[in-house]
Amino acid sequence: MRKERLELFSDGVFAIILTLLVIDLEVPRAFGLAGLREATPGLLVHAGAFFVIGMAWITHHQFFEHIRTVGRGLLGWNLLVLFWITLVPYGARIAAADPGNGLGAAMMAGCVTLSLASTIAMVWLGKFDSAVMDSRNLSWRRRRRNAFLGEVALGIVCTALSFVSPWFGYAYLSLGIAALVVKPVSDVLAAQQAAEAAEGA
C-alpha cells in the first residue's frame, strides 16, 4: 500500500485536533484587563497543547518522510498513535478550567507519552519499506530509539508526579520542543547518498 492515503488521513486528524483546541476556549465574562486575566490560563494551556501536538505532528512527519510503502500492521499502530493525541484537547480543557488541578496536566502528559510509546512500537513492529532501515544507519537508529525511550520514561514519571504538582506535567510538555533537535531523516538520507556518491567516484 502506498503511504499517501495514510499521510493525508493522519494530517487531517492532526488538523482537526488543533482546531478543537480553539473551539474549547471559553469567552471571558469580564472585559478589559479583568477579562484578559480570566482568559490567560486558558490561553497558556492552549498555546502549550498546540505546540506539543505540533511537535507530535513533526515527529510523525519525519517518520513517514522516508517510508515508501506501508503494511497493514502499520495502519493499526498509526491509528493508536492518533488516538492518544485526540485526547490531548480534553486534558487541555480540564487544565484550562483549573490549572492547579493535576488531572488536566497528567492527562495531557500521559497522552503524549502513550502516543510516543505507540510511535516506537509502530517503528519496531509495523511493516513498512523504509529508505533508512539500513545497517549503515544502525548507530543513528539506536541513538534515536534511546532518545525516544528516555522521553517515554520521563513522561511516565512526570505524569505520575502531576497528581502531586501539575507543574511536573507542564514541565514535561514544555520539553516537546526537543523533537526539533532530533536529527531529521532527510539529513540521514542526504549523508547516505553523499557517501554512496563518494564511493562511486
SERO-4910 file (N, C-alpha, C, O; in steps of 0.05 Angstrom, whole numbers):
BEGIN
 pado doro    nc1    nc2    nc3   cac1   cac2   cac3    cc1    cc2    cc3    oc1    oc2    oc3
  Met    A     17    -24      0      0      0      0     18     25      0     38     26     14
  Arg    A     10     45    -16     25     70    -17     19     86      8     -3     84     19
  Lys    A     38    103     15     35    118     40     18    143     38     10    154     59
  Glu    A     12    153     14     -1    179     11    -28    180     26    -33    200     39
  Arg    A    -44    159     23    -71    160     36    -68    161     66    -83    175     80
  Leu    A    -49    146     77    -44    146    106    -35    173    115    -43    182    137
  Glu    A    -17    186    100     -8    213    108    -30    233    107    -32    250    125
  Leu    A    -47    232     86    -69    251     84    -89    247    107    -98    267    119
  Phe    A    -95    222    114   -113    217    136   -101    228    162   -115    241    178
  Ser    A    -76    221    167    -63    230    192    -61    260    194    -66    272    215
  Asp    A    -54    273    172    -52    303    172    -80    315    178    -82    335    192
  Gly    A   -101    303    167   -128    312    172   -135    310    201   -148    328    213
  Val    A   -128    288    214   -134    284    242   -119    305    259   -131    316    277
  Phe    A    -94    309    253    -78    329    268    -91    357    265    -93    372    284
  Ala    A   -100    363    241   -112    390    235   -138    393    251   -143    414    263
  Ile    A   -154    372    253   -179    373    268   -174    376    298   -187    392    311
  Ile    A   -154    362    308   -147    364    336   -138    392    343   -147    403    364
  Leu    A   -122    404    327   -113    432    332   -137    451    331   -138    471    346
  Thr    A   -156    446    313   -180    463    312   -197    460    337   -208    480    347
  Leu    A   -199    436    347   -215    431    372   -204    447    395   -219    455    413
  Leu    A   -178    451    396   -166    466    418   -177    494    418   -182    505    440
  Val    A   -180    506    395   -191    534    394   -220    534    402   -229    553    416
  Ile    A   -236    515    393   -264    514    399   -269    512    429   -289    523    440
  Asp    A   -251    498    443   -254    495    472   -248    520    489   -254    521    513
  Leu    A   -236    540    476   -230    565    491   -256    579    498   -274    583    481
  Glu    A   -259    587    523   -283    600    533   -280    630    532   -258    641    538
  Val    A   -301    644    525   -301    673    524   -303    684    553   -320    675    569
  Pro    A   -284    702    561   -285    712    588   -311    728    594   -322    741    576
  Arg    A   -319    727    619   -344    741    626   -339    771    630   -357    787    627
  Ala    A   -314    779    637   -307    807    641   -295    818    616   -289    804    596
  Phe    A   -290    844    616   -277    858    593   -251    872    603   -246    873    627
  Gly    A   -235    881    583   -211    895    590   -191    877    604   -189    853    598
  Leu    A   -175    888    622   -153    873    635   -165    851    653   -152    829    655
  Ala    A   -188    855    664   -200    834    681   -207    810    663   -203    787    672
  Gly    A   -217    815    639   -223    793    620   -198    779    611   -198    755    608
  Leu    A   -176    795    607   -151    783    599   -140    764    621   -129    743    615
  Arg    A   -142    774    646   -133    757    668   -149    731    670   -138    710    675
  Glu    A   -175    733    665   -192    710    666   -185    690    643   -186    666    647
  Ala    A   -178    701    620   -173    684    596   -144    673    596   -139    654    581
  Thr    A   -126    685    611    -98    678    609    -92    649    614    -78    636    598
  Pro    A   -103    636    636    -97    607    640   -105    590    616    -90    573    607
  Gly    A   -128    595    605   -137    580    582   -120    585    557   -114    566    542
  Leu    A   -111    609    553    -94    616    530    -66    602    533    -55    592    513
  Leu    A    -56    602    557    -30    589    562    -31    559    557    -13    547    545
  Val    A    -52    547    568    -56    518    563    -60    512    534    -49    493    523
  His    A    -75    530    520    -79    526    492    -53    527    476    -48    510    459
  Ala    A    -36    547    483    -10    550    469      7    526    474     20    515    456
  Gly    A      8    517    499     24    493    505     15    468    491     31    454    479
  Ala    A    -11    464    491    -22    440    478    -18    442    448    -13    422    435
  Phe    A    -22    466    437    -19    470    408      9    462    399     13    447    379
  Phe    A     30    472    413     57    466    404     65    437    410     82    426    396
  Val    A     54    425    432     60    397    437     49    380    415     62    361    405
  Ile    A     24    385    407     12    370    385     27    375    359     31    358    342
  Gly    A     36    400    356     52    407    332     78    391    331     86    382    310
  Met    A     91    388    354    116    372    355    110    343    349    126    329    336
  Ala    A     86    333    358     78    305    352     75    302    322     82    282    310
  Trp    A     63    323    309     59    321    280     86    322    266     90    307    246
  Ile    A    105    338    276    132    339    263    146    312    265    157    302    246
  Thr    A    144    300    289    156    273    293    143    253    274    157    236    262
  His    A    117    254    272    102    236    254    110    240    225    114    221    210
  His    A    113    266    217    121    272    190    149    262    184    154    252    162
  Gln    A    167    266    203    195    257    199    197    227    195    213    217    180
  Phe    A    180    212    210    180    183    207    170    175    179    182    158    166
  Phe    A    148    187    170    136    179    145    151    191    120    146    183     98
  Glu    A    169    209    126    184    222    104    200    202     88    202    204     63
  His    A    210    181    101    228    162     87    214    136     81    226    117     70
  Ile    A    187    134     87    172    109     82    164    109     52    154    129     42
  Arg    A    167     86     40    159     83     12    132     69     10    114     78     -4
  Thr    A    129     46     23    103     32     24     98     23     53    116     20     69
  Val    A     72     19     59     65     11     86     49    -15     86     35    -21     66
  Gly    A     50    -30    107     35    -55    110     11    -51    128      8    -29    140
  Arg    A     -6    -71    131    -30    -69    146    -24    -64    176    -38    -49    189
  Gly    A     -3    -76    186      4    -73    214     10    -44    221      3    -35    243
  Leu    A     23    -30    203     30     -2    208      5     15    210      4     35    225
  Leu    A    -16      8    195    -41     23    196    -53     23    224    -62     43    234
  Gly    A    -53     -1    237    -64     -3    264    -48     13    284    -59     26    301
  Trp    A    -21     11    282     -4     26    301     -8     56    297     -7     71    316
  Asn    A    -11     65    272    -15     93    267    -41    103    279    -42    125    289
  Leu    A    -62     86    278    -87     94    290    -84     97    320    -96    115    332
  Leu    A    -68     80    333    -64     82    361    -49    108    369    -55    121    388
  Val    A    -29    114    352    -15    140    357    -34    163    356    -34    181    373
  Leu    A    -52    164    336    -71    186    333    -91    186    355   -100    207    364
  Phe    A    -99    162    364   -119    160    386   -110    175    411   -126    191    422
  Trp    A    -86    171    419    -76    184    443    -74    214    439    -80    229    458
  Ile    A    -67    223    415    -65    252    410    -93    265    411    -96    288    419
  Thr    A   -114    250    402   -141    262    402   -151    268    431   -169    284    434
  Leu    A   -139    256    451   -147    261    478   -134    285    491   -142    294    512
  Val    A   -113    296    478    -99    319    489   -118    343    493   -116    356    513
  Pro    A   -135    350    473   -153    373    477   -171    370    502   -178    389    515
  Tyr    A   -179    345    508   -196    340    532   -180    347    557   -190    360    575
  Gly    A   -155    338    558   -138    344    581   -133    374    583   -132    386    604
  Ala    A   -130    387    559   -125    416    559   -149    431    569   -147    452    583
  Arg    A   -173    421    563   -198    434    573   -200    433    603   -207    452    617
  Ile    A   -192    410    615   -192    407    644   -171    425    656   -177    438    676
  Ala    A   -148    426    644   -126    443    655   -133    472    653   -127    488    671
  Ala    A   -146    481    631   -154    509    628   -175    517    648   -174    540    658
  Ala    A   -193    499    655   -213    505    675   -201    508    703   -211    524    719
  Asp    A   -181    492    709   -168    493    735   -138    485    732   -132    462    735
  Pro    A   -120    504    726    -92    498    721    -78    484    744    -59    469    740
  Gly    A    -88    489    768    -76    477    792    -84    448    797    -73    435    814
  Asn    A   -104    439    782   -113    411    784    -95    393    768    -92    397    744
  Gly    A    -83    374    781    -64    357    768    -75    338    747    -60    328    730
  Leu    A   -102    335    747   -114    316    728   -109    325    699   -102    309    682
  Gly    A   -114    351    693   -110    360    666    -82    357    656    -77    348    634
  Ala    A    -62    366    673    -34    363    666    -26    334    662    -11    327    644
  Ala    A    -36    317    681    -29    288    679    -41    276    654    -28    259    641
  Met    A    -65    284    647    -78    272    623    -63    280    597    -58    264    580
  Met    A    -55    306    596    -41    315    572    -13    301    570     -6    291    549
  Ala    A      2    301    593     28    289    593     26    259    587     42    247    573
  Gly    A      6    246    599      3    217    595     -4    210    567      6    190    556
  Cys    A    -22    226    554    -29    220    526     -6    224    507     -2    209    489
  Val    A     10    245    512     33    250    496     53    227    499     65    218    479
  Thr    A     57    218    524     75    196    529     66    170    516     82    156    503
  Leu    A     40    164    518     29    140    505     31    141    475     35    121    461
  Ser    A     27    165    464     29    169    435     58    164    426     63    151    405
  Leu    A     77    174    442    105    169    435    113    140    437    127    129    421
  Ala    A    102    127    458    107     98    461     95     83    438    107     63    428
  Ser    A     72     91    429     59     78    406     75     82    380     76     65    363
  Thr    A     88    106    378    105    111    355    129     93    355    136     83    334
  Ile    A    141     88    378    163     70    380    154     42    372    168     28    357
  Ala    A    131     33    382    121      7    375    115      5    345    120    -16    333
  Met    A    105     27    333    100     27    305    125     23    289    125      9    269
  Val    A    147     35    298    173     32    284    183      4    287    194     -8    268
  Trp    A    181     -8    311    191    -34    316    174    -57    304    185    -76    294
  Leu    A    148    -54    306    130    -76    299    115    -72    273    106    -92    261
  Gly    A    113    -47    264     98    -43    239    113    -52    215    138    -52    215
  Lys    A     99    -60    194    112    -70    169    112    -47    149     91    -37    142
  Phe    A    136    -40    140    138    -19    120    165    -21    106    183    -34    115
  Asp    A    166     -8     83    191     -7     67    203     20     71    191     41     64
  Ser    A    227     21     83    240     46     90    266     50     76    280     30     70
  Ala    A    273     75     70    298     81     57    321     82     76    344     82     68
  Val    A    316     83    102    338     86    122    341     62    140    359     61    157
  Met    A    323     41    137    326     17    154    349      1    141    345    -20    129
  Asp    A    373     11    146    396      0    132    418     -3    154    419     13    172
  Ser    A    435    -23    151    456    -28    171    475     -4    173    488     -1    194
  Arg    A    477     12    152    495     35    153    485     56    172    500     73    182
  Asn    A    459     56    178    447     76    195    441     64    223    425     76    238
  Leu    A    453     42    230    447     28    255    452     46    279    436     47    297
  Ser    A    476     59    280    482     75    304    463     99    307    456    105    329
  Trp    A    455    111    284    436    133    286    409    124    295    396    137    311
  Arg    A    401    100    286    375     89    294    375     83    324    355     87    337
  Arg    A    397     73    334    399     67    363    397     92    379    384     93    400
  Arg    A    411    113    371    410    138    386    382    150    386    373    160    406
  Arg    A    369    148    363    342    159    361    323    143    379    305    154    393
  Arg    A    326    116    378    309     99    395    313    105    424    294    107    440
  Asn    A    339    107    433    345    112    461    334    139    470    325    142    493
  Ala    A    335    159    452    324    186    459    294    184    464    284    196    482
  Phe    A    280    169    446    251    166    449    244    150    474    226    158    489
  Leu    A    260    129    480    254    113    504    259    129    529    244    127    549
  Gly    A    280    146    529    285    164    552    262    183    556    255    189    579
  Glu    A    251    193    534    229    212    536    204    199    546    188    211    561
  Val    A    199    174    538    176    159    548    179    154    578    160    158    593
  Ala    A    203    146    587    207    141    616    203    167    632    190    166    653
  Leu    A    213    189    621    209    215    635    180    222    636    170    233    655
  Gly    A    165    216    614    137    222    613    121    206    633    102    217    645
  Ile    A    128    181    637    114    165    657    118    176    685     99    178    700
  Val    A    143    184    691    148    195    718    134    222    721    121    226    742
  Cys    A    135    239    701    122    266    704     92    264    705     79    279    718
  Thr    A     81    244    690     51    240    691     43    233    719     23    243    730
  Ala    A     57    214    732     51    206    759     54    229    779     38    232    797
  Leu    A     76    244    776     81    266    794     62    290    790     60    307    807
  Ser    A     48    290    768     29    312    762      7    313    783     -5    334    788
  Phe    A      1    290    795    -20    289    815    -10    300    842    -26    307    859
  Val    A     16    303    844     28    316    867     29    346    862     22    363    879
  Ser    A     40    353    838     40    381    829     37    381    799     52    367    785
  Pro    A     18    396    788     14    397    759     38    407    744     40    403    720
  Trp    A     56    421    757     79    433    744     98    412    733    113    417    714
  Phe    A     97    387    744    113    366    732    103    359    704    118    355    686
  Gly    A     76    358    701     64    353    675     70    375    656     76    370    632
  Tyr    A     67    400    665     72    423    647    101    424    639    107    431    616
  Ala    A    119    417    657    148    417    651    154    397    629    170    402    611
  Tyr    A    142    373    632    146    352    612    136    361    584    149    356    564
  Leu    A    112    373    584    100    382    559    118    403    546    120    404    521
  Ser    A    131    420    562    148    441    551    172    429    537    185    442    521
  Leu    A    179    404    543    202    391    530    195    380    503    212    370    488
  Gly    A    169    383    495    161    374    468    178    388    446    181    377    424
  Ile    A    187    411    452    204    426    432    229    410    426    242    415    406
  Ala    A    237    391    444    261    375    439    259    359    413    279    351    402
  Ala    A    234    355    403    231    340    378    245    354    355    253    341    336
  Leu    A    249    380    358    262    395    336    292    389    334    304    394    313
  Val    A    304    380    356    333    376    356    340    347    347    363    341    344
  Val    A    319    330    344    324    303    334    332    305    305    318    318    289
  Lys    A    354    292    298    364    294    270    343    284    250    335    261    252
  Pro    A    334    302    232    314    293    213    323    270    195    347    268    189
  Val    A    304    254    187    311    231    170    323    241    143    340    228    132
  Ser    A    313    264    134    324    275    109    354    279    110    368    276     90
  Asp    A    364    287    134    393    291    137    408    265    135    429    263    124
  Val    A    396    244    147    408    217    145    409    208    117    430    197    108
  Leu    A    388    212    102    387    203     74    407    219     57    421    207     40
  Ala    A    410    245     63    429    261     48    458    251     53    474    250     35
  Ala    A    464    245     78    490    235     85    495    208     72    517    203     63
  Gln    A    474    191     71    477    165     59    482    167     29    499    153     18
  Gln    A    468    185     16    471    189    -13    498    201    -19    511    194    -40
  Ala    A    508    219     -2    534    231     -6    556    210     -3    575    210    -19
  Ala    A    553    192     16    572    171     20    573    152     -4    594    144    -13
  Glu    A    549    146    -14    547    128    -38    560    142    -62    573    128    -79
  Ala    A    555    168    -65    567    182    -88    598    183    -86    611    180   -106
  Ala    A    608    186    -61    637    186    -57    649    159    -63    671    157    -75
  Glu    A    635    137    -56    645    110    -61    645    105    -92    663     91   -102
  Gly    A    625    116   -105    623    111   -134    642    128   -151    647    122   -174
  Ala    A    653    149   -139    671    167   -153    698    154   -157    716    166   -169
***
